[in-house]
Amino acid sequence: MLHVLTIDEALSRLLRHVRPIVRQEILPIDQCVGRVLALAIKSTVDVPGFVRSSVDGLAVRASDTFGASDSLPAMLSHVGTVQMGQIPAFAIGPGECASVPTGGAIPEGADAMVMIEHVEQPGGTLCLVNRAAAPGDHLVRRGDDLQTGQTILPAGHRVRTGDIGTFAALALDRIPVIAKPRVAILSTGDELVPVGQTLLPGQVHDINSPALAALVRQAGGEANLRGIIPDQLDRLDLALKKAVSDCDLVLVSGGSSVGEKDHLQAAIAAQGQPGILFHGLAVKPGKPTLAGVADGRILLGLPGHPLAAWFMAYLLARPLILALQGAPPAGPDIVIARTTSRIPSNTGRESILPVRLAGQPDEPGSYSAEPIFTKSGLITVLSKCDGFIRIERDREGLEAGTLVAVHLLR
């Protein structure tokens, strides 16, 4: 008999046993998107490092333009033009101005910019300004973007594409990141053969290994495929010992139930203390999922049925891979939708159900979610669905038109 936990209870129990990775590596900035920062990124300079213009126009002393209008423009004397990439060698005095391009440095003495649209140049050095400027108008001041000593991104931050420009602004071309968690992936079963090998009667291809490897890589881990292990306790025990010795997390699919040839619980328990953390979840699909700890490494035993194995890895292994890197939990990517039909559910077990979305996200509930009823031994539903819903264990089902949170699979 399995003493079942909820998915949330199981994940909480697993996370308490995570030992974050301390291994680091240094990557070029064009290779670090999706990786987790090993150290906080601090600014060593002010960005920008000088006062610059945000428009094309004239650098002025704002007080010289007070009261300026179309009928009574301010008359200023043009004393120079700032070149891009250079700090001007001249200053602005009372009644003077200078031409500055967008991004150019502001001459000493100027405290505002007037857009070129509000300037007339009748000839010579005379400039007519027909709009009043306030101090600071159209200026980007030194350190407006980043200031020396400022913490820009904390350790544990997962690098996004938008962070690359910040690294470049700080002249950081090498970024310290946490090494990818090494995740061992094993499949068990005498009926399994590798993908690509011709099937004999009674055999099936090993779907779980490549499917789980893709999920591991998407979560930021390094998939370490260990092949297919026969339904023999001694062979499984040996494979787990090896995986625990050189990987950070071990995923095993198959052998997690309580049948005659389901040896995974015994094999995990044989790895040492604290041994088994749980065996059985109040969820469909995925009830026989189990987990244990050996030598500080978590071993997660997944059902052999491909859909059940994938969903349990998505909901349990993916957060573990993030936690191993010291990254905060990733919030669910969800949309709100209305169910298109009645959905029965198993009282006492949470239901995970794939759905197909239709409609436009104009307002909450404008999406429709069409349930895709399937069996846990099938996998192609993941190619047909847009996401999944979670139906609480104490609900007997959902009526058509019920608002649900759809967890998107992107």
N, C-alpha and C positions, 0 to 999 in steps of 0.2 A: 504494500500500500504506500502511495506517495503522499507525503505531508507537504501540501502545496503552499507556495507563497504567491503574492501578486508580483507583477513585473516590477513595480516601483519598489517593493520590499526587497526583491532579489537584487536590483541594481544598487540600492543603498547598501546592502550587505557586501556586495562586490567592491564598491568604491572604497569601503573602509580598509580593504586589503591592497589597494593600489600603492605601489612604490614608484613615484615619478622617476623617470629616466634622468640621469645627470650627464650622460654622454652628450657632447656638443660637436658641432662642425661649423665651419665658416663657408658661406656660400656667396657667390656674386649676386648682386641685387636682382639680376634678371632670372635667377633660379630659385628665389626664396618665397614666391607667392604660394600660399597654402601651408607654409612651414610655421613653426611656433618659435617665437623669440626666446633665446636662452637668457638674455640680459635685457634690462631696460635700455631703451634708446634715449639718450639725452643730447640736447643741442650743445655743441661746443662753440657755436658762433651765433651772432644775430643774423636773422634772415628777414628782410634784406639787410645788407650791411651798410646801407646809406639811404638817405631820404630820396625817394624817386617819384616821378610823375605817373599818374594813372591815365593821363590824357595827352593828346597833342595840343600844345598851346603855348601860353606865355607864363613864365615864372615871374611873380610880382610880390611886392609888399602889399598885403591885403589892405592896409590903411590908405594906400594911394588910390584905391578903387572905390572907397566908400562913397555912396551917393551916385555912382556912375549909372547912366541910362542911355537909351537910344538918342534922346534929345540933348543929353548933356554928358557925353562920354568923358572918361578920364584920359588925359593925354600923358603918355609915357615915352621915354626915350629908350630905344632898342640898343642894348650894349653888347650882344653876343648871341651865339647859337651853341647849344650843348650837343656834343657828339655822343652817340651811343657807345657805351663801354668805356667812357672816360669821365673823370671827375673834373668839372670846370675849374679853370685856373683864375677865373674872375669872380667878383661878388656883385650883388645887386644893392645899389644905394637908393636913397629916396628919389622917387620919380623915375626909376629905371625898370626895365624888364628884359627878359631874355627868352629866346625860343628853346623849348624843350620837347623832344619826342616822347611818346608813351614809353615808360620804362627808363627814361633818362634821369641822370642825377640832377638834383636841384642845387643851383648856386647858393653860396652863403649869402645871407641877407634876405632871401625870398622866403615867404611863409605860406604861399598859396599858388595855385595854378588857375589860369583862366582858359577855358576851352577856346580853340582857334575859331569856332563858330561865332564867338562874341568879340572878335577882334577885327579891326580894319587897319590897313597900312597904306595911307594915302601917298606915301613917298618918303625917301630918305630914312631917317631913323625914327620917325614919328609913328607911334602906334596908338590907336583909339580903342579904348576898352569900354564897351557899352553894357557890361554887367558887373555889379559889385561882387567881390570875392570875400569870403570869410577866412580867417586864419585856419589852415589845414585843409582847405578845399582841394580835392583831387590829388592829395598827397598820400603816399604809402611811407610811413615813417620807419626808421631803423628799428628792427626787432618787432614790427607789427605782426609778422607771421610766426617767427620763432625767436626766443630770447636765450642767451647763453645760460646754460645750467638747467634749462627747462626740461622736464621729463616729457617726452613726446609720446612714447608707447611703452607700456609696462612689460616686464618679463611675463611670458605666458600668452602674449597676444598672438593670434594667428594672422600672419601677414596677408593683406589683401592687395589687390591691384592698385588701389588708391594710395597705398603706403609707399609705393615705389618712388613717386615724385618727391615725397618728403625725404626719403633716404638720399635722393640725388641732391636736393637742396642743402643737405648737411654734408655733402661730399663723401657720403658713405658708400663705397662700392663693394664692401665685404660685410656680410651680416651674420652675426652669431645666432645659430638656431639649435634647437634640441634635435638630436639624432632621431631618425624615424624609429618608432617601436618595431622590434622584430617580432612578427606574429607567425607562429608555426601553424600550419593548416594540415590536418590529417583527416582522411576519410576511412571509415571502417566498413567492412562487408565483403563476404566471399563472392557476392554477385557483381561487384563493381569491376569495371575495366576502364582504363584511361580513355579520354576523349580522343577520337581518331582511330582507335583500335576496333577491328571488326567484332561485332557481337556474336556470341554463340547463344543457342537457346537458353533462356533463363538468366541471361546477363543483362546489365544495364550500364550505361556510361556514368562515370563519376561527374555528376552535375555540380555537386557542392563545392569541390575544390576550386574550380575557376570562378564560380559565382561569388564565393566568399573572398577569394583573392582580390577581385575587383572592388568589393565593398571595403576591404582593408585598405587598399591603396587610396580609395576616395577619401577615407577618413584620415589619411596621413601616415598610415603604417607601411611597413615593408613586408610584403607577403612572402613567406618562406614555405613553399609547397613541399610537404614530406611524403606525398604519395598515398597509396592505398594500403591499409593494414588489414590482414586477414582477421577473421573472428576467432582469435586465439589470445587468451589472457596473457601468456608470456610474451608474445610478439607485441601486443599493445602496451604492456608494462615497459618493455625495453624502449619502444618508440617514444613514450611519454617521458621517460628518464632523459633521453637524448634531447628532446624538445625543451624540457625545463632547464637543462644545463646551458643552452645557448640562445634562448629566446625570451622575450619579455611577457608574452601572452601566448597561450596555446588554445587553439580552436579545434575541437574534434567533432565530426558529424557522424551520427550512427552509433548504435550500441548503447544509447542512453536510456532505453526503456528497461523493462524488467523481464524480458524473455530469456530463454535458455542460453542464447548466444550473445546477450547484451552484457558485455564484460566491463563497460566503461566505468561504472561506479567502483567496482573492485580495483580496477587499474589505477584510478585516481587516488583512492584511499591508500593504496600501497605506496604512494610516492612520499608519504610522511605527513607529519602534523602541520597545520591543523586538520588536513584532510578535507572531507566533504563539507561544503558550506550549506548546500541545499540540494534537494532532488525533487523536482516537480514544481510546476507553476500553474496557477489558476488562470490559464489562458488557452485559447483555441485559435490557431494551431500553436503547438509548442509545449504541451503539458509535460513531456518527459525531460525537459531541459534540466541539466544539473551543473554544478560547479564545485570546484575545490581549490585549495591552495597548496603548493609544494615549493619549498625553498624560496618563498616570497613571490612566486609566480602564480598567476591565476590560470586555472585550466577550466575552460568553458565547454561543457558537453552539450552539443546541439542535436536535435532530432535528425534522423536520417532522411526523412521526407524533405525534399528541396525547398518547398515554400515555407514550411515551418522553420527549417534551419536558417533560411535567409532572414525572415522576420525577427527571429530571436537574436541573430547576429546584429541586425540593424538596431534593435532596441537595447541590447546589452553590450555587445562587443564594441560597437562604434563609440559609445560614451567612454568605455574603458581605454580605447586608443587615444582619445582626447586627454583623458586624465593622466595617462602615462607620460604625456608630453607637458603636463603642467598647465594645460589650457582649460579655461572655464567650460562648463557644459554648453553645448550648442543648443540654443532655443529652437523649438519646433518651427518649421516653415509650414504654416497652415493657411488655409482659406476656409471661410464659412460657406456651407452649401446646404441645399435642401435635398433630402433623399427623394428619389423618384418612385420608390415602391416600398412596401412593407418589408422589414428585415427582421426575421426571427433571430433570437439569440439564446444561448445556453445559460440559464440561471446558475450562478455559482462560479462561472468562468468568464473572464474578459474575452471578448471576441475581437480579433483583428481581421478586418474585411477589406479587400482591395476595391477601389471604386474608380469609375471613369467620370471625368468632369465635362460639363458642357455649360455654355452661357458666358456672360461677360461680368467682370467684377465691378459693376457700377455701384453696388451697395451690398452690405452684408446679406447673404442669402440669395443673391442673384445668380450664383452658380447652382447647378443641379448636380447631384452626385448619384450616379447609377451604380448600384452594387454589382460586383462580379462574383457570383457564387462559384466556388471551385473546391478542389480537394487538396489537402496538404502535400500529397505526393506529386502534384503537378507544379510546373514552374513557369510556363509561358504566360501565365496571367500577369507576371511582372512586366512583360513587354506590352501588355494591353491596357494597363491601368495608369492613372495619373498620380495616385496616392492611395492612402488607406485611412479607415476610420477605426477608432477604438471604442467599443461598446462596453460600458461598465459591467462588472460581473453581477450586480444586483438588478440589472434591467432585463426584462423578459423579451425585449425587442424594441424596434423603432417603427413607428407608423410612417407612412408616406407623407412627405412634406416636413419631416422633422429637421430642424437645424442641427448640423453636425460640423465638427472640426475635421477637415481633411488634411492629413499630414502629407505634404507633397514629396514625391520622389523625383528629384531633378538631378 
